[in-house]
């Protein structure tokens, strides 16, 4: 067959236009990180919530990452959440944790919320109109997730909420809240319910300030929340938060938190390496120093170990339909504990590696001082000690030592 011959016309034939590609999750996260970086120093200095970064999450619709496309969301996966949290953490750990915890709430709604609640709420989250905060801390239960000093009251198809929480990340800036409370008419203290409340359904009272060592931009102030919500705002079974926590709430927390911490430590290491490799630094730093090279090696080794465990645990959570098995619970807890400890130790090692000027002072471009303060919170954010106690009991349930 001969090739078609060109015809002469008075105007050039129109060229086909390339299809416009939607931005990737990584591109959206980097857009938010860029805005966060512009305001991070001020937010840290003043313990101020990163309003500009949240506004960018709304604009880019990154808040709707885990909302299914059927509800107008991005239809993202748990792996997408991990990637975005990691990328945000490289710039600002507070912003990364705010985002990861919002995604934890969204995933819980998607998987366990009632059809009526999700039909109304998920499109608003997808449109960037709803930033969700978690209300799970309790002044009277020693930090346990399952249990609350405050109980719901049921009245004529409504649930009466009266809840005090000593730490609520981003609480003053949230549009909605997932709240744990003892179930109405609960037979035991661990019969906990999870309920959703719109901000407009609650009277909020800030009960203190947030002047922390690190994570200052998370603005995790204590709140008292009072109001009424319809009974269908219960997420999962009444009194059945434990099953929600095992299936979704805790795994999403451990994955998102660990990715944020790894991003923070990886960003710190990257900035140190760029500093050391710069012409000015190479002129006055012995890059063949055995001590320097050993410390850099150890820091990188710690991060590679966390990355490997994060990748393995993400695969487990994605693959396994039942996350309640002891071996899986142990792996999830090992991820949280290891990421909290090793990311902090890696940055602490970098402080020693570069010394007082670039390791300890706040005005260094390495920002190690802020990263170290932020990462000190990781072991306390649902205490590693409490997880070790839980793990001790889980170990006894697995005498064959089977790995997930």
Residue pairs with C-beta under 8 A, 6 or more apart in sequence:
23 31
23 60
25 62
25 65
25 74
25 76
25 80
25 83
25 84
26 83
26 84
26 87
28 60
28 61
28 62
28 65
28 84
29 62
29 83
29 84
29 87
29 88
30 87
31 56
31 60
32 53
32 56
32 57
32 60
32 62
32 88
32 95
32 99
33 87
33 88
33 90
33 91
33 92
33 95
34 91
35 52
35 53
35 55
35 56
36 50
36 52
36 53
36 56
36 88
36 91
36 92
36 95
37 91
37 92
38 52
39 50
39 52
39 53
40 50
40 91
40 92
40 95
40 217
40 370
42 48
43 49
43 50
43 92
43 94
43 216
43 217
44 94
44 216
44 217
44 370
45 216
46 216
47 210
47 211
47 212
47 216
47 217
47 219
48 216
48 217
48 219
49 170
49 172
49 173
49 217
49 218
49 219
50 92
50 94
50 95
50 98
50 217
51 173
53 92
53 95
53 98
54 98
54 131
54 170
54 173
56 62
57 63
57 99
57 128
57 131
58 128
58 129
58 131
59 128
60 128
61 73
61 74
61 126
61 127
61 128
62 74
62 84
62 99
63 102
63 106
63 125
63 128
63 130
63 131
64 72
64 73
64 74
64 106
64 125
64 126
64 127
64 128
65 73
65 74
65 76
65 80
65 81
65 84
65 103
65 106
66 73
66 74
66 76
66 78
66 80
66 81
66 103
66 106
66 107
66 110
67 73
67 74
67 75
67 106
67 110
67 122
67 123
67 125
67 126
68 75
68 110
68 122
69 75
71 118
71 119
71 122
71 123
71 126
72 122
72 123
72 126
72 127
73 122
73 125
73 126
74 80
74 126
77 318
78 107
78 252
78 255
78 314
78 317
78 318
79 314
79 318
81 100
81 103
81 107
81 252
81 255
81 256
81 259
82 255
82 256
82 259
82 310
82 314
83 259
84 99
85 96
85 99
85 100
85 103
85 256
85 259
85 260
85 263
86 96
86 259
86 260
86 262
86 263
86 266
87 263
88 95
88 96
88 99
88 260
88 263
89 96
89 97
89 259
89 260
89 261
89 262
89 263
89 264
89 266
89 267
90 263
90 264
90 266
90 267
90 270
91 267
92 217
93 214
93 215
93 260
93 261
93 263
93 264
93 371
93 374
93 375
94 215
94 216
94 217
94 218
94 374
95 217
96 259
96 260
96 263
96 264
97 169
97 215
97 218
97 256
97 257
97 260
98 169
98 170
98 218
99 256
100 252
100 253
100 256
100 257
100 259
100 260
101 133
101 134
101 169
101 170
101 253
101 256
102 131
102 132
102 133
103 252
103 256
104 134
104 249
104 252
104 253
104 256
105 132
105 133
105 134
105 178
106 125
106 132
107 248
107 252
108 178
108 194
108 235
108 244
108 248
108 249
108 252
109 117
109 118
109 121
109 122
109 125
109 132
109 178
109 196
109 235
110 118
110 122
111 247
111 248
112 194
112 235
112 236
112 244
112 247
112 248
113 121
113 196
113 235
114 232
114 233
114 234
114 235
116 232
117 196
117 232
117 233
117 235
121 130
121 176
121 196
124 130
125 132
129 175
130 175
130 176
131 170
131 173
131 174
131 175
131 176
132 174
132 175
132 176
132 177
132 178
133 168
133 169
133 170
133 171
133 173
133 174
133 176
133 177
133 178
134 168
134 169
134 177
134 178
135 163
135 165
135 168
135 171
135 177
135 178
135 179
135 180
135 223
135 225
136 145
136 165
136 179
136 180
137 143
137 165
137 166
137 167
137 168
138 144
138 147
138 148
138 149
138 150
138 165
138 166
138 180
139 149
139 164
139 165
139 166
140 149
141 147
141 148
141 149
141 189
142 386
143 382
143 383
143 386
144 386
145 180
145 245
145 249
145 250
145 382
146 190
146 192
146 241
146 242
146 245
147 182
147 189
147 190
147 192
148 163
148 180
148 181
148 182
148 192
149 164
149 182
150 162
150 163
150 164
150 181
150 182
151 181
151 182
151 183
151 184
151 186
152 159
152 160
152 161
152 181
152 182
152 183
152 184
152 193
152 195
153 159
153 160
153 162
153 184
154 160
154 184
154 185
154 231
155 228
157 230
157 231
158 228
158 229
158 230
158 231
159 184
159 195
159 228
159 229
159 230
159 231
159 233
159 234
160 227
160 228
161 179
161 181
161 195
161 197
161 202
161 225
161 226
161 227
161 228
161 229
162 224
162 225
162 226
163 179
163 181
163 224
163 225
163 226
164 207
164 222
164 223
164 224
164 225
165 171
165 222
165 223
165 225
166 208
166 222
167 220
167 221
167 222
168 174
168 177
168 220
168 221
168 222
168 223
169 218
169 219
169 220
170 218
170 219
170 220
171 177
171 204
171 219
171 220
171 221
171 223
172 204
172 206
172 219
172 221
172 223
173 219
174 199
175 198
175 199
176 196
176 197
176 198
176 199
177 196
177 197
177 199
177 202
177 225
178 194
178 195
178 196
178 235
179 194
179 195
179 196
179 197
179 225
180 192
180 193
180 194
180 241
181 192
181 193
181 195
182 189
182 191
182 192
182 193
183 191
183 192
183 193
183 238
183 239
184 193
184 238
186 192
186 239
190 242
191 239
192 239
192 241
192 242
193 234
193 236
193 238
193 239
193 240
193 241
194 234
194 235
194 236
194 241
194 244
194 249
195 229
195 233
195 234
195 235
196 229
196 233
196 235
197 225
197 227
197 229
197 233
198 229
201 227
201 228
201 229
202 225
202 226
202 227
203 225
203 226
203 227
204 223
204 224
204 225
205 223
205 224
205 226
206 221
206 222
206 223
207 221
207 222
207 223
207 224
208 221
208 222
209 221
210 216
210 218
210 219
210 220
210 221
212 220
212 377
213 373
213 376
213 377
214 370
214 372
214 373
214 374
214 375
214 376
214 377
215 373
215 374
215 377
235 244
236 243
236 244
237 243
241 249
246 323
246 324
246 329
247 323
247 324
250 332
251 317
251 323
251 332
253 336
253 382
254 313
254 332
254 333
254 335
254 336
255 310
255 313
255 314
255 317
255 335
257 336
257 339
257 340
257 378
257 381
258 306
258 310
258 313
258 335
258 336
258 339
258 340
259 310
261 306
261 339
261 340
261 343
261 344
261 375
261 378
262 303
262 306
262 307
262 310
262 339
262 343
264 343
264 347
264 371
264 374
264 375
265 299
265 302
265 303
265 306
265 343
265 344
265 346
265 347
265 371
265 375
266 303
267 371
268 346
268 347
268 350
268 366
268 367
268 368
268 371
269 296
269 299
269 300
269 303
269 346
269 347
269 350
271 365
271 366
271 367
271 368
272 296
272 350
272 353
272 354
272 358
272 366
272 368
273 296
275 281
275 354
275 358
275 365
275 366
276 282
276 285
276 287
276 354
285 292
286 292
287 293
292 353
295 349
295 350
295 352
295 353
296 350
296 353
298 346
298 349
299 346
299 347
299 349
299 350
299 353
300 346
302 342
302 343
302 345
302 346
302 349
303 342
303 343
303 346
305 338
305 342
306 338
306 339
306 342
306 343
309 331
309 334
309 335
309 338
309 339
310 335
310 339
312 331
313 331
313 332
313 335
313 404
316 323
316 328
316 331
316 404
317 323
317 332
320 328
320 404
322 328
323 329
323 332
325 404
326 394
326 395
326 397
326 398
327 398
327 402
327 403
327 404
328 404
329 390
329 394
330 391
330 394
330 395
330 398
330 404
331 403
331 404
333 387
333 390
333 391
333 394
334 391
336 382
336 384
336 387
337 379
337 384
337 387
337 388
339 378
340 375
340 378
340 379
340 381
340 384
341 378
341 379
341 384
343 375
343 378
344 372
344 375
344 376
344 378
344 379
347 368
347 371
347 372
347 375
348 372
350 359
350 366
350 368
351 359
351 360
351 368
351 372
352 359
353 359
354 366
354 368
357 364
358 364
358 365
358 366
358 368
359 366
359 368
359 369
360 368
360 369
361 369
362 369
362 370
